[in-house]
Amino acid sequence: MLLNFGIIISLFVLFHFLGKSADLIVLNIKRICHKLGIRIFFMGIILGFFTSLPELAIGFNAILKNIPEISLGNLLGGIIVLLGLILGLSMIVERRITTDGKITSFLPTAIYLAVPFILGLDGQISSVDGIALIVGYLFLISLSFIQNKEIQDGFKIKITKEKFLKEIGLIGLGVFLVAILSSLIIQLTLFLLKNIEIPIFILGILLFSIGTNLPEIIITIRSWRHHIKELSLSVLTGSAIANPAIIGLFALIKPIYFKTDPAFYFLMAFTFVMLAALLRFYETKKSLSRKEGFVLVSIYFLFLITQTLFLVY
């Protein structure tokens, strides 16, 4: 009992430093983009990959322990956590997040996020599937660069090499600290839950998909605090598209086999509904609204209820 209390206190302390580490990332990205005149959105897409370090760490450990399905559940479940729960909450808090209003801008992302589910209908992600997922990710990154490469109108502040390298270094330090602290939080949480029997795939969906997305959650919260709405949207999108790419990387190392049970089909169905809703919301009034945020959060919680009922019955 005393040990568990100590772990809970440690978790509060770790969350405090996690927030401070995220501030290093958010504030220095804002400074660099402002000084160089580049769009924050593209920087957020790239950052989204680096915030997926916890997923990489857990995935490699899962492969070594011959339980790759926990990583698959984590990564696929992470998509609906990122774009359903976290983005939905971000829209509710911020009330309005601006988009370009073009459905074609988000359509390639939506299609790509649906691909791993379709490839997994046969109960496996093969090496060939892995190559397709990695190629698809590189295509999306290239497309994002093309769409965001134009220098923003206005000014371009002169920046010294030393100052630039310092800010890049602080971003790198922030990413490293966020990854380490998130990993510690996950391990301590697992210790608290070690006596609870939960199927591996569902554990990946319900626990790890939230726990390993702590970097994105914290960076999003800090983006709210510092009024950088565009960064929260791009980091979440960047992290979401990184998940299939990581699945592809793991499949290249070793093909992933898993059961296509109701848990998988529920996850696929709710993810597709969420992506369809996002496609619609993306073009309405060139913004994501608070009301639409409630819809996304509702989709996530309906998904959570179905998974819980499946676990119980």
Backbone torsions as a table, in degrees:
resi	resn	phi	psi	omega
1	MET	NA	-46.3	179.6
2	LEU	-64.3	-38.9	179.4
3	LEU	-63.5	-44.1	179.1
4	ASN	-62.2	-39.1	177.2
5	PHE	-62.7	-42.1	178.5
6	GLY	-62.9	-37.6	178.4
7	ILE	-66.2	-41.4	179.0
8	ILE	-62.2	-43.0	177.1
9	ILE	-62.4	-42.2	179.5
10	SER	-61.7	-37.5	179.1
11	LEU	-63.5	-41.2	178.0
12	PHE	-62.3	-41.8	179.8
13	VAL	-64.5	-44.8	-179.4
14	LEU	-63.1	-39.6	178.1
15	PHE	-63.5	-35.5	178.2
16	HIS	-62.1	-49.0	-178.9
17	PHE	-71.7	-26.6	175.0
18	LEU	-62.4	-42.3	177.9
19	GLY	-64.0	-43.2	178.7
20	LYS	-63.3	-38.5	179.0
21	SER	-66.1	-39.2	178.5
22	ALA	-63.9	-33.5	177.8
23	ASP	-60.4	-35.9	177.9
24	LEU	-59.5	-39.9	-179.1
25	ILE	-70.8	-53.9	-173.4
26	VAL	-60.8	-50.8	-174.4
27	LEU	-68.0	-37.9	-178.8
28	ASN	-76.1	-30.8	172.7
29	ILE	-64.7	-42.5	178.9
30	LYS	-60.1	-43.6	-179.2
31	ARG	-64.1	-46.0	-177.6
32	ILE	-63.9	-47.2	-179.8
33	CYS	-62.4	-38.1	179.9
34	HIS	-66.7	-42.0	-176.2
35	LYS	-75.6	-34.1	-178.7
36	LEU	-92.3	-12.0	178.7
37	GLY	75.4	22.3	178.6
38	ILE	-99.2	162.9	-174.9
39	ARG	-80.1	134.5	179.6
40	ILE	-62.4	-32.1	-175.4
41	PHE	-57.5	-46.0	-178.7
42	PHE	-66.6	-40.5	176.7
43	MET	-59.6	-38.0	178.8
44	GLY	-66.2	-38.3	178.2
45	ILE	-60.6	-45.1	179.0
46	ILE	-66.3	-43.3	179.4
47	LEU	-60.3	-32.5	-179.8
48	GLY	-56.5	-33.3	177.6
49	PHE	-68.9	-43.2	-177.0
50	PHE	-70.2	-27.2	176.4
51	THR	-75.0	-5.3	177.9
52	SER	-91.3	13.0	178.5
53	LEU	-57.8	-40.3	177.2
54	PRO	-59.5	-38.8	177.8
55	GLU	-63.4	-39.3	177.2
56	LEU	-62.5	-45.7	-178.0
57	ALA	-62.7	-48.1	-179.3
58	ILE	-65.4	-38.4	-179.5
59	GLY	-63.2	-45.1	179.2
60	PHE	-63.8	-40.7	177.2
61	ASN	-63.6	-39.5	179.9
62	ALA	-64.7	-38.9	178.6
63	ILE	-66.2	-43.4	179.3
64	LEU	-62.4	-34.0	-179.9
65	LYS	-91.0	6.5	177.1
66	ASN	61.4	35.2	174.0
67	ILE	-129.7	59.6	-176.1
68	PRO	-64.0	-19.3	-177.6
69	GLU	-65.5	-25.7	177.9
70	ILE	-69.0	-35.2	177.2
71	SER	-70.6	-38.5	178.7
72	LEU	-63.7	-45.5	176.8
73	GLY	-61.2	-38.4	178.8
74	ASN	-63.0	-48.5	-174.5
75	LEU	-72.9	-41.6	178.1
76	LEU	-70.5	-41.6	176.8
77	GLY	-65.3	-28.7	179.7
78	GLY	-63.3	-28.5	-179.4
79	ILE	-63.5	-46.6	-178.8
80	ILE	-74.4	-26.4	174.5
81	VAL	-68.1	-45.2	-176.4
82	LEU	-68.2	-50.0	-172.8
83	LEU	-96.2	-10.1	175.5
84	GLY	-100.7	-66.5	-176.1
85	LEU	-71.3	-58.0	-171.3
86	ILE	-71.8	-46.4	177.7
87	LEU	-64.5	-40.9	178.3
88	GLY	-58.7	-46.2	177.6
89	LEU	-63.8	-37.5	177.8
90	SER	-61.8	-42.1	178.5
91	MET	-65.6	-37.2	179.1
92	ILE	-66.7	-44.1	-178.1
93	VAL	-70.7	-46.4	-176.7
94	GLU	-79.1	-19.0	-180.0
95	ARG	73.1	-33.2	-179.5
96	ARG	-158.2	124.4	175.6
97	ILE	-118.6	121.0	-174.2
98	THR	-71.0	139.8	172.2
99	THR	-127.3	176.1	177.5
100	ASP	-85.4	-3.8	176.4
101	GLY	75.5	4.7	-178.9
102	LYS	-100.9	116.3	-178.7
103	ILE	-63.0	-26.4	179.2
104	THR	-68.2	-19.8	179.2
105	SER	-71.0	-36.7	-177.4
106	PHE	-98.0	-16.6	-175.8
107	LEU	-58.0	-46.7	178.9
108	PRO	-59.0	-37.5	178.3
109	THR	-64.9	-45.1	-179.9
110	ALA	-61.6	-43.6	179.5
111	ILE	-62.8	-44.7	-178.5
112	TYR	-62.5	-39.8	-179.4
113	LEU	-69.3	-22.7	177.8
114	ALA	-82.1	-23.2	-173.3
115	VAL	-58.5	-48.0	-177.9
116	PRO	-60.1	-31.0	176.8
117	PHE	-67.0	-43.1	-179.7
118	ILE	-65.9	-42.9	178.8
119	LEU	-64.8	-27.9	-176.9
120	GLY	-88.2	2.4	-178.8
121	LEU	-62.5	-23.5	178.8
122	ASP	-90.2	8.5	176.8
123	GLY	82.1	17.5	177.8
124	GLN	-157.1	154.1	169.4
125	ILE	-117.3	106.7	-174.5
126	SER	-83.8	176.6	177.7
127	SER	-63.4	-38.5	177.9
128	VAL	-64.9	-42.2	175.3
129	ASP	-58.9	-40.7	-179.7
130	GLY	-60.9	-43.2	178.6
131	ILE	-62.2	-42.8	-179.9
132	ALA	-61.2	-41.0	-179.3
133	LEU	-67.7	-38.8	179.9
134	ILE	-69.5	-43.2	177.5
135	VAL	-61.6	-41.5	178.3
136	GLY	-61.5	-39.3	179.1
137	TYR	-65.3	-45.7	179.7
138	LEU	-61.9	-36.4	177.6
139	PHE	-63.4	-44.4	-179.2
140	LEU	-64.5	-40.2	178.1
141	ILE	-63.2	-43.4	178.7
142	SER	-63.0	-41.9	179.2
143	LEU	-63.5	-41.1	178.6
144	SER	-63.7	-38.5	178.6
145	PHE	-63.8	-44.1	179.8
146	ILE	-62.1	-41.6	-178.1
147	GLN	-71.4	-24.0	-173.8
148	ASN	-119.8	13.5	-173.7
149	LYS	-78.0	-19.8	-177.6
150	GLU	-64.9	135.6	175.7
151	ILE	-68.4	136.3	-179.6
152	GLN	-63.8	143.8	177.0
153	ASP	-62.0	148.8	177.8
154	GLY	122.2	-123.8	-172.3
155	PHE	-126.5	167.5	179.5
156	LYS	-134.8	108.4	-175.4
157	ILE	-76.9	138.3	177.5
158	LYS	-68.1	134.3	-178.7
159	ILE	-132.5	133.6	179.9
160	THR	-76.9	156.0	-179.8
161	LYS	-61.9	-40.4	-179.0
162	GLU	-63.8	-42.9	-179.7
163	LYS	-66.1	-41.0	179.8
164	PHE	-63.2	-46.7	-179.5
165	LEU	-64.7	-34.8	177.9
166	LYS	-63.9	-44.7	-178.8
167	GLU	-69.1	-37.3	174.9
168	ILE	-63.1	-41.9	179.1
169	GLY	-63.0	-38.9	178.8
170	LEU	-67.8	-36.9	175.5
171	ILE	-62.9	-45.4	178.4
172	GLY	-60.9	-41.8	177.8
173	LEU	-63.1	-42.3	179.4
174	GLY	-61.6	-44.4	179.2
175	VAL	-62.1	-43.3	179.9
176	PHE	-62.1	-47.3	-179.3
177	LEU	-65.1	-40.4	178.9
178	VAL	-62.5	-42.1	180.0
179	ALA	-64.5	-45.0	-178.7
180	ILE	-66.2	-47.9	-177.9
181	LEU	-65.5	-37.9	177.4
182	SER	-63.4	-40.8	178.7
183	SER	-62.7	-41.7	178.1
184	LEU	-63.3	-41.3	179.5
185	ILE	-62.8	-42.4	179.4
186	ILE	-63.0	-45.1	-178.7
187	GLN	-63.0	-42.0	179.2
188	LEU	-66.3	-38.4	178.3
189	THR	-65.3	-41.4	177.7
190	LEU	-61.6	-37.6	178.8
191	PHE	-62.3	-39.9	179.4
192	LEU	-66.9	-29.9	-174.9
193	LEU	-101.5	12.1	-171.6
194	LYS	-64.0	-22.9	-178.5
195	ASN	-92.7	2.2	179.3
196	ILE	-96.0	125.2	-178.6
197	GLU	-89.2	113.0	-179.9
198	ILE	-132.9	133.0	176.8
199	PRO	-53.5	144.4	-172.2
200	ILE	-57.4	-48.6	-176.5
201	PHE	-63.6	-42.2	-179.6
202	ILE	-68.6	-35.8	175.5
203	LEU	-59.2	-41.2	178.0
204	GLY	-63.4	-41.3	-178.4
205	ILE	-69.0	-49.4	-169.6
206	LEU	-84.5	-38.8	-175.1
207	LEU	-99.6	-58.2	-174.3
208	PHE	-66.8	-32.9	-178.9
209	SER	-65.0	-26.3	174.2
210	ILE	-88.7	-46.8	-176.9
211	GLY	-60.4	-43.7	-178.5
212	THR	-75.9	-10.9	175.7
213	ASN	-97.3	14.9	176.3
214	LEU	-57.1	-39.2	177.0
215	PRO	-56.6	-46.0	180.0
216	GLU	-65.4	-40.6	179.7
217	ILE	-61.0	-47.6	-177.6
218	ILE	-67.5	-42.4	179.6
219	ILE	-64.1	-38.0	177.5
220	THR	-63.3	-45.4	178.9
221	ILE	-60.9	-42.6	179.2
222	ARG	-68.1	-32.0	176.0
223	SER	-65.2	-38.8	174.4
224	TRP	-57.8	-49.3	-174.3
225	ARG	-60.4	-37.8	-177.0
226	HIS	-97.5	9.9	174.7
227	HIS	58.1	45.5	176.5
228	ILE	-117.4	75.2	-173.6
229	LYS	-61.2	-39.5	-175.4
230	GLU	-62.2	-33.6	-178.6
231	LEU	-68.2	-40.9	-179.2
232	SER	-62.3	-42.3	179.9
233	LEU	-65.4	-44.2	-175.7
234	SER	-72.0	-37.2	178.2
235	VAL	-64.0	-43.5	179.9
236	LEU	-65.4	-41.9	177.3
237	THR	-65.4	-44.1	-179.9
238	GLY	-62.3	-40.0	179.0
239	SER	-70.5	-37.6	179.6
240	ALA	-62.4	-44.4	-178.6
241	ILE	-75.7	-18.1	175.9
242	ALA	-71.3	-28.6	-176.8
243	ASN	-61.2	-49.9	175.9
244	PRO	-61.1	-34.5	178.6
245	ALA	-64.2	-38.9	177.8
246	ILE	-67.3	-39.5	175.0
247	ILE	-58.6	-43.3	178.4
248	GLY	-61.2	-41.0	178.7
249	LEU	-62.6	-45.1	179.3
250	PHE	-64.8	-37.5	180.0
251	ALA	-66.1	-30.5	176.1
252	LEU	-67.7	-35.8	178.8
253	ILE	-71.0	-45.1	-179.3
254	LYS	-159.4	123.9	178.6
255	PRO	-52.1	141.0	-176.6
256	ILE	-101.0	123.0	177.6
257	TYR	-113.0	140.1	-178.1
258	PHE	-158.1	164.8	178.9
259	LYS	-84.4	130.5	174.0
260	THR	-90.0	72.1	-178.2
261	ASP	-93.2	-178.5	-179.9
262	PRO	-54.6	-32.5	179.2
263	ALA	-59.4	-42.5	179.2
264	PHE	-66.4	-45.6	-177.4
265	TYR	-67.7	-36.3	175.7
266	PHE	-62.7	-45.1	179.6
267	LEU	-61.8	-44.4	179.5
268	MET	-62.1	-46.5	-177.5
269	ALA	-62.0	-47.2	-178.6
270	PHE	-69.0	-34.1	177.1
271	THR	-65.2	-42.4	179.1
272	PHE	-64.5	-40.4	177.4
273	VAL	-62.8	-43.1	179.7
274	MET	-62.8	-43.7	-179.8
275	LEU	-65.4	-39.5	177.2
276	ALA	-63.3	-40.9	178.5
277	ALA	-64.9	-42.1	179.9
278	LEU	-64.0	-38.4	177.1
279	LEU	-60.1	-41.5	178.8
280	ARG	-68.5	-46.0	-176.8
281	PHE	-65.8	-32.0	-174.9
282	TYR	-61.5	-33.0	-175.6
283	GLU	-96.8	-12.6	-177.6
284	THR	-75.4	118.4	176.7
285	LYS	56.1	22.8	179.3
286	LYS	52.1	39.6	179.9
287	SER	-164.0	161.5	171.6
288	LEU	-104.0	120.5	-171.6
289	SER	-98.1	170.6	178.1
290	ARG	-63.3	-42.5	179.2
291	LYS	-60.7	-41.5	178.4
292	GLU	-67.4	-31.6	175.8
293	GLY	-61.9	-40.8	177.3
294	PHE	-62.0	-36.0	178.9
295	VAL	-64.8	-45.1	-179.8
296	LEU	-63.5	-43.3	178.6
297	VAL	-64.3	-38.1	178.5
298	SER	-63.5	-40.3	177.6
299	ILE	-60.3	-43.5	179.9
300	TYR	-62.5	-45.7	-176.8
301	PHE	-70.7	-31.5	172.9
302	LEU	-63.9	-40.8	175.3
303	PHE	-60.6	-45.3	-179.3
304	LEU	-60.9	-41.0	179.6
305	ILE	-63.5	-44.1	-179.7
306	THR	-63.8	-39.7	179.1
307	GLN	-67.1	-38.2	178.8
308	THR	-66.0	-43.0	178.1
309	LEU	-63.2	-39.4	177.2
310	PHE	-63.5	-39.5	179.5
311	LEU	-65.3	-40.7	-176.5
312	VAL	-74.6	-42.6	-172.0
313	TYR	-100.7	NA	NA
